[in-house]
Amino acid sequence: MPAPLKLVYAFPNGDRLGHFVLYGVLAFLLNAALPGRRISIGRGSLPLGAFIAALFAALEELSQFFFPHRTPDLVDLACGWLGIAVVTYLQRMRRRPEKGLP
């Protein structure tokens, strides 16, 4: 394992923080690259960038079933999805015009 990754694993739940940050960054970049693009899901919709990042996170976690030295973990997936949700929410709040200001 590369030295920088060893640092992430050096403290408790470092890998989960890594999932949160990395998937948050991925969502940020995809949302910025696909502004205003949305995908309909049921009665609602999601930003396309966030959807792609969430789908990639799920597929990456599922792919670990096929590698003998990897272990799929729902908590890791949840941390990645949480990072995507937080970043997407913050991007949305930043774009929304503030009401009541001159």
C-alpha positions, -999 to +999 in steps of 0.1 A: +000+000+000+014+035-009+026+055+021-001+083+018-028+056+020-012+041+050-016+075+068-054+073+061-056+039+077-034+050+107-063+064+127-097+048+135-123+051+107-098+068+084-109+048+055-145+059+061-134+095+061-116+088+029-148+075+013-166+106+024-140+130+011-132+112-022-168+106-032-176+142-022-148+155-044-160+133-073-196+146-069-184+181-067-165+178-100-193+159-118-219+184-106-197+213-117-191+196-151-229+189-156-246+220-142-284+220-143-285+184-157-309+162-136-322+127-138-357+118-128-362+091-102-398+083-092-415+116-084-382+134-077-350+142-095-313+143-086-284+162-101-269+139-128-234+144-114-245+132-079-263+102-095-233+092-114-210+095-084-235+074-062-238+048-089-200+046-092-197+042-054-222+014-054-206-004-083-171+000-067-183-015-035-200-044-052-169-051-073-151-060-041-170-093-040-148-104-069-114-097-053-101-121-027-083-095-006-111-069-006-141-067+016-173-049+006-187-028+034-221-011+036-208+015+061-181+025+035-208+028+009-229+049+033-200+072+040-194+077+003-231+085-003-231+109+026-201+127+012-220+130-022-252+142-005-234+168+016-214+183-013-244+183-036-265+200-009-238+227-003-234+233-041-272+237-043-273+262-014-245+282-029-263+285-062-296+295-046-301+333-045-304+346-010-338+362-002-342+395+017-308+409+009-305+442-009 
